Structures are given as structure tokens and as C-alpha cells.
Amino acid sequence: MTFLDYLISVDARTVLMGRMMQKLGVDRQLKVVADHVAVTNRAVDRCRSCGHQDDCTTWLDEHQQADNPPDYCRNRDLIARLQHAARQR
């Protein structure tokens, strides 16, 4: 894999993560958590290390909205915490 391929892969998965956060309604909540840059970077790393990029793309395309991410989502716990925090506001 070239460095350019790596950057494209990271960018594509960052887009998937953003779509997932938006689809589940926690994208704004992610921006207000303490140290949101570090939290976001760790979420991107988890997404980048996931082997379900094609499955995730399909899932996102097939769901207009959802309450929970797919079972394989490595950011499932983070999303649940963000949803909980949003309900507390």
C-alpha cells in the first residue's frame, strides 16, 4: 500500500464514521465532549481498523435513520455514550 492509498483509506473511513455519527444523531454531541479532538481521533482509528467498510457503506445507504449502529461497529460503545449524554441534556 502506498502512502497515498493509506491517506485515501483513512479519508474514506473518516467519511463513513461521520455518516454513522450523523445517521445516529450524535454528530453534534461528539463536538461538545471534553477533549473532542482526541475522542474523534480515537473513533477514526477504531473505524480505520475495522474490516467492514463495504458492509458499513451498504448499511448506511440502506438506513434513513437508526437507533443503533450495526453490531460490528467498533464505535458502538462511544455512540451509546453519546446518545445517553444527549438524552441527559
C-alpha positions in Angstrom: 0.0 0.0 0.0 1.4 3.4 -0.9 1.1 6.4 1.4 -1.5 7.9 -1.0 -3.6 4.7 -0.7 -3.3 4.9 3.0 -4.5 8.5 3.1 -7.4 7.7 0.8 -8.4 4.8 3.0 -8.2 6.9 6.2 -10.3 9.6 4.4 -12.9 7.1 3.2 -13.3 5.7 6.7 -13.5 9.1 8.3 -16.4 9.9 5.9 -18.1 6.6 7.0 -17.6 7.5 10.6 -19.1 10.9 10.1 -22.0 9.5 8.2 -22.6 6.9 11.0 -22.5 9.6 13.7 -24.9 11.8 11.8 -27.3 9.0 11.0 -27.5 8.1 14.7 -27.9 11.8 15.7 -24.7 12.1 17.8 -22.5 14.1 15.5 -23.2 17.4 17.4 -22.8 15.6 20.7 -19.4 14.4 19.7 -18.3 18.0 19.1 -19.1 19.1 22.7 -17.5 16.3 24.7 -14.4 17.1 26.7 -11.3 16.7 24.5 -13.4 16.1 21.5 -10.4 16.2 19.1 -8.8 13.2 20.9 -12.1 11.4 21.2 -12.8 11.9 17.5 -9.3 10.7 16.5 -9.7 7.5 18.5 -13.0 6.9 16.9 -11.5 7.4 13.5 -8.7 4.9 14.4 -11.3 2.3 15.5 -13.2 2.8 12.3 -10.0 2.6 10.2 -9.0 -0.7 11.8 -12.5 -2.2 11.1 -12.7 -4.8 8.3 -16.4 -3.9 7.5 -16.0 -0.9 5.3 -18.2 -2.3 2.5 -20.8 -3.6 5.0 -20.8 -0.2 6.7 -21.3 1.6 3.4 -24.2 -0.6 2.5 -25.8 -0.3 6.0 -25.5 3.5 5.8 -27.0 3.6 2.3 -29.9 1.3 3.4 -30.9 3.1 6.6 -32.6 6.5 6.5 -32.3 6.7 10.3 -31.5 4.2 13.0 -31.4 4.0 16.8 -28.3 1.8 17.0 -25.3 1.1 14.8 -24.7 -2.4 13.3 -23.3 -5.0 15.7 -19.9 -4.9 14.1 -19.4 -1.2 14.6 -16.2 -0.6 16.7 -17.6 2.8 17.8 -20.8 1.2 19.2 -19.9 2.0 22.8 -19.0 5.5 22.0 -22.2 6.1 20.1 -24.2 4.7 23.1 -22.4 7.0 25.5 -23.1 10.0 23.2 -26.7 9.1 22.8 -27.0 8.8 26.6 -25.4 12.2 27.1 -27.7 13.8 24.5 -30.7 12.4 26.4 -29.4 13.9 29.6 -29.4 17.4 28.2 
